[in-house]
Amino acid sequence: MYRLAMTGAGIDRHLFCLYIVSKLMGIDSPFLKQVLSEPWRLSTSQTPQQQLNLIDIQKFPKYVGAGGGFGPVADDGYGVSYIIVGENLITFHISSKFSSPETDSFRFGQNIRQAMLDIRALFNPKEKKM
C-alpha cells in the first residue's frame, strides 16, 4: 500500500481502515461503496522534512526547499503536498494537468494562500491584511 500511495494509486488511510473493518465485521456500507467509487479530485499529503535537523531555518531561511510533490490522481484534479517548516512557514507543491480546462494550479495556490492569510488574521486580529 505504501508504494501504491507514493505513485498516486493509494487511497486515504482512514477510508481504507473503515473498509477493512467493514469487511472483517461483514458490514455492507453504502457510504463506503459511494465514496470509494468516486474520483479522487484532491490528493494531499505532508512531505517529510528530514533536512530540518541539518540546518537552522532561523539563520538560513532561504535554504529551505519547497520539497517535492506528486501528480493528481484524476484528470480534473490536483495533487497537493505540503511541508510544515518550523513555527512560521508552510510550503505547498501544487500540480494539475494542463489538459483539464477545470484545473489551474496557480489559481488553486492563490486560493490556498488567501485561506492561510485568513486563518492567520483570525489569530492576529490587529494585523493588517495583505
C-alpha positions as CSV (number, residue, x, y, z in Angstrom):
1,M,0.0,0.0,0.0
2,Y,2.9,2.3,0.7
3,R,4.3,2.0,-2.8
4,L,0.8,2.4,-4.3
5,A,0.3,5.6,-2.3
6,M,3.6,7.0,-3.4
7,T,2.7,6.5,-7.0
8,G,-0.7,8.1,-6.7
9,A,-2.6,4.8,-6.7
10,G,-3.2,4.6,-2.9
11,I,-6.4,5.6,-1.1
12,D,-6.9,7.6,2.0
13,R,-5.8,5.6,5.0
14,H,-8.8,6.4,7.1
15,L,-11.3,5.2,4.5
16,F,-9.1,2.2,3.8
17,C,-9.2,1.3,7.5
18,L,-13.0,1.7,7.6
19,Y,-13.2,-0.6,4.5
20,I,-11.1,-3.3,6.2
21,V,-13.1,-3.2,9.4
22,S,-16.4,-3.3,7.5
23,K,-15.2,-6.4,5.6
24,L,-13.9,-8.0,8.7
25,M,-17.2,-7.4,10.5
26,G,-19.3,-8.4,7.5
27,I,-20.9,-4.9,7.3
28,D,-22.2,-3.7,4.0
29,S,-21.6,0.1,4.0
30,P,-23.5,2.2,1.4
31,F,-21.2,5.2,2.4
32,L,-18.0,3.3,1.6
33,K,-19.5,2.0,-1.6
34,Q,-20.2,5.5,-2.8
35,V,-17.1,7.2,-1.5
36,L,-14.7,4.5,-2.8
37,S,-16.3,4.6,-6.3
38,E,-15.9,8.4,-6.7
39,P,-12.9,10.0,-8.4
40,W,-10.3,11.5,-6.1
41,R,-10.0,15.1,-7.3
42,L,-7.8,16.2,-4.5
43,S,-4.9,14.2,-3.4
44,T,-2.9,15.6,-0.5
45,S,-0.1,14.6,1.8
46,Q,2.5,16.0,4.1
47,T,6.1,15.8,2.7
48,P,8.6,14.8,5.4
49,Q,11.2,17.5,6.1
50,Q,14.3,15.5,7.2
51,Q,16.7,18.3,6.4
52,L,15.3,20.4,9.2
53,N,17.7,18.7,11.5
54,L,20.6,19.6,9.2
55,I,20.1,23.4,9.0
56,D,19.0,26.2,11.3
57,I,16.0,27.6,9.4
58,Q,16.0,30.8,11.5
59,K,19.6,31.6,10.4
60,F,19.2,30.3,6.8
61,P,15.5,30.6,5.7
62,K,16.4,30.7,2.0
63,Y,17.9,27.2,2.2
64,V,14.6,25.5,3.0
65,G,13.3,23.9,-0.2
66,A,9.6,23.6,-1.2
67,G,10.1,19.9,-1.3
68,G,8.7,17.6,-3.9
69,G,5.3,16.6,-4.8
70,F,3.1,14.2,-6.8
71,G,0.6,14.5,-9.6
72,P,-3.1,14.5,-9.5
73,V,-4.9,11.1,-9.5
74,A,-7.8,12.3,-11.6
75,D,-7.6,14.1,-14.9
76,D,-9.5,17.1,-13.5
77,G,-7.9,17.0,-10.1
78,Y,-5.0,18.4,-8.0
79,G,-2.0,16.8,-6.3
80,V,-1.0,18.9,-3.3
81,S,1.9,18.2,-0.9
82,Y,2.8,20.4,1.9
83,I,5.6,20.8,4.4
84,I,5.2,22.4,7.8
85,V,8.6,24.0,8.4
86,G,9.1,25.2,12.0
87,E,6.6,27.5,13.6
88,N,6.2,30.2,10.8
89,L,6.4,28.5,7.4
90,I,4.3,26.1,5.4
91,T,5.2,25.4,1.8
92,F,2.9,23.8,-0.8
93,H,3.6,22.0,-4.1
94,I,0.5,22.0,-6.3
95,S,0.2,20.1,-9.5
96,S,-2.6,19.6,-12.1
97,K,-2.9,18.6,-15.7
98,F,-2.8,21.3,-18.4
99,S,-5.2,19.3,-20.4
100,S,-8.0,19.9,-17.9
101,P,-9.9,23.2,-18.5
102,E,-11.2,22.9,-14.9
103,T,-7.9,23.0,-13.1
104,D,-5.4,25.8,-12.6
105,S,-2.5,25.2,-10.2
106,F,-1.7,28.9,-9.9
107,R,-5.3,29.8,-9.1
108,F,-5.5,27.0,-6.6
109,G,-2.3,28.1,-4.9
110,Q,-3.6,31.7,-4.7
111,N,-6.8,30.4,-3.0
112,I,-4.7,28.4,-0.5
113,R,-2.6,31.5,0.1
114,Q,-5.7,33.6,0.8
115,A,-7.1,30.9,3.1
116,M,-3.8,30.8,5.1
117,L,-3.9,34.6,5.4
118,D,-7.5,34.5,6.6
119,I,-6.6,31.9,9.2
120,R,-3.6,34.0,10.3
121,A,-5.9,37.0,10.6
122,L,-8.2,35.0,12.9
123,F,-5.3,34.5,15.3
124,N,-3.9,38.0,14.9
125,P,-6.9,40.3,14.5
126,K,-4.8,43.5,14.9
127,E,-2.5,42.6,12.0
128,K,-3.0,44.4,8.7
129,K,-4.5,42.4,5.8
130,M,-2.0,41.6,3.0
